[in-house]
Each structure stands twice: as C-alpha cells, then as structure tokens.
C-alpha cells in the first residue's frame, strides 16, 4: 500500500488588499525568509517549511478561513513570540486547548 506524509510546502489564495499586512506579519513578526516577492505571489520560508500566497482580487472571507486547517509554530521563546504575534493585532481564537491559536493575515 502507498504511504503518504505531509510535505513541507503549502499555498493559499489571499486577497491582494492583504498583501502588505501579510508581508509585514510573515517577515517582520515571524522572521520568514522571502523566496519570491511579486504582485502575483509571495513565497516564504520558515525553517524547512515553504509556503506561498497567491494574490487575487478576492479570496475567502475571514470567517471562512476559520473553518480551515491550523498549523503549529515552534519557537525557542514561546512567551516572547506570543506577545509579538498578539502585539501585531492578529485575531486570537478561543479553543479548548492551552496553545495560542490565532488567525494570521491572509487566512
């Protein structure tokens, strides 16, 4: 039987109007490396994980993104990163779990 694992690439369609906020959050707050930066797509790298935002005139509504998958971030200083993320102004989600769940720009 074939086996599958979760790879290290992801993509999401995002509203072009969110492009500046997405770039600021992923570069300045999380410290991602920019691999591609254009009007149409931004590709970021965080550790070994690669992801891109494909910009369109419209994208899912914020409430629709709340029904999507959640990804885990790891850091060497959990409390400092949590404060940095919250200071950016993301939407904090209340879930029955001790982890910080939030809605990042672009979904």
C-alpha positions as CSV (number, residue, x, y, z in Angstrom):
1,X,0.0,0.0,0.0
2,X,1.2,3.5,-0.8
3,X,2.2,5.8,2.1
4,X,1.7,9.5,2.3
5,X,3.2,12.1,4.6
6,X,2.6,15.8,5.0
7,X,5.2,17.7,3.0
8,X,6.8,21.0,3.7
9,X,5.0,23.2,1.1
10,X,1.7,24.9,1.3
11,X,-0.2,27.6,-0.6
12,X,-3.2,29.8,0.0
13,X,-5.2,32.2,-2.1
14,X,-5.3,35.6,-0.5
15,X,-6.9,39.0,-1.3
16,X,-4.5,41.4,-2.9
17,X,-5.6,44.0,-0.4
18,X,-4.0,42.0,2.4
19,X,-0.6,41.8,0.7
20,X,1.2,44.5,2.8
21,X,-0.1,43.1,6.0
22,X,0.8,39.5,5.0
23,X,4.4,40.6,4.2
24,X,4.7,42.6,7.4
25,X,3.5,39.7,9.6
26,X,5.4,36.9,8.0
27,X,8.7,38.8,7.5
28,X,8.8,41.2,10.5
29,X,6.9,39.3,13.1
30,X,7.7,35.7,12.3
31,X,11.1,36.3,10.6
32,X,10.4,34.3,7.4
33,X,12.8,34.4,4.5
34,X,11.4,35.8,1.3
35,X,12.0,33.5,-1.6
36,X,9.8,35.2,-4.2
37,X,8.1,38.6,-3.9
38,X,5.9,39.9,-6.7
39,X,2.5,41.4,-7.3
40,X,1.0,38.0,-8.0
41,X,2.7,35.7,-5.4
42,X,4.9,35.8,-2.3
43,X,6.9,32.7,-1.3
44,X,8.2,32.5,2.2
45,X,10.3,30.0,4.1
46,X,10.2,29.4,7.8
47,X,12.7,26.8,8.8
48,X,12.2,23.9,6.4
49,X,8.6,24.9,5.6
50,X,7.8,26.7,2.4
51,X,4.5,28.5,1.7
52,X,3.2,30.9,-0.7
53,X,0.3,33.4,-1.0
54,X,-1.3,33.7,-4.4
55,X,-2.9,37.1,-4.6
56,X,-6.3,37.6,-6.3
57,X,-8.8,40.4,-6.3
58,X,-11.0,38.3,-3.9
59,X,-10.4,35.5,-1.5
60,X,-12.3,33.6,1.2
61,X,-13.9,35.7,3.8
62,X,-12.2,35.8,7.2
63,X,-15.0,33.7,8.7
64,X,-14.5,31.0,6.0
65,X,-10.8,30.8,6.9
66,X,-11.8,29.9,10.4
67,X,-13.0,26.6,9.1
68,X,-9.6,25.8,7.6
69,X,-6.6,23.9,8.9
70,X,-4.4,25.2,11.7
71,X,-0.7,24.9,11.6
72,X,1.7,24.7,14.6
73,X,4.6,27.1,15.0
74,X,7.5,26.3,17.2
75,X,9.9,28.9,18.8
76,X,12.7,29.0,21.2
77,X,10.9,31.6,23.3
78,X,7.2,30.9,23.4
79,X,6.1,33.8,25.6
80,X,8.1,36.4,23.7
81,X,6.8,35.2,20.3
82,X,3.2,35.0,21.7
83,X,3.5,38.7,22.8
84,X,5.0,39.7,19.4
85,X,2.2,37.9,17.5
86,X,-0.6,39.4,19.7
87,X,1.0,42.9,19.5
88,X,0.7,42.7,15.7
89,X,-3.0,42.6,16.2
90,X,-4.0,39.2,14.9
91,X,-7.4,37.7,15.8
92,X,-6.9,35.4,18.8
93,X,-9.1,32.3,18.7
94,X,-10.6,30.7,21.8
95,X,-10.3,27.0,21.6
96,X,-10.3,24.4,24.4
97,X,-6.5,24.0,24.3
98,X,-3.7,25.6,26.1
99,X,-1.9,26.6,22.8
100,X,-2.2,30.1,21.2
101,X,-4.5,29.9,18.2
102,X,-4.7,32.9,16.0
103,X,-5.8,34.0,12.6
104,X,-2.8,35.3,10.7
105,X,-3.2,37.8,7.8
106,X,-4.3,36.1,4.6
107,X,-6.1,33.3,6.5
